Amino acid sequence: MRIPDDAPAACPVCGNAYDSVSEHDAGLMVNLLDNERYRRVCFDPVGVDGEPRVRFYHHTHDQTAGGDRGDPPVAPE
């Protein structure tokens, strides 16, 4: 896993702000059941130097709640 230095300001998958991003080139496991920190993780496949990678955009509960606690998810144009 690595933290990319060229990550966008907003999540390219849902358009919302995110707390952190990580980039993976090998096995993945995701479990967000009863996660106190993150509500959602968006996955974005990317290529880095010709190699496939998957970027995880980690969204907190506030970033996914909508209403007065954050913006609802919006698909990028």
Order of alpha helices (4+ residues) and beta strands (2+ residues): beta-beta-beta-alpha
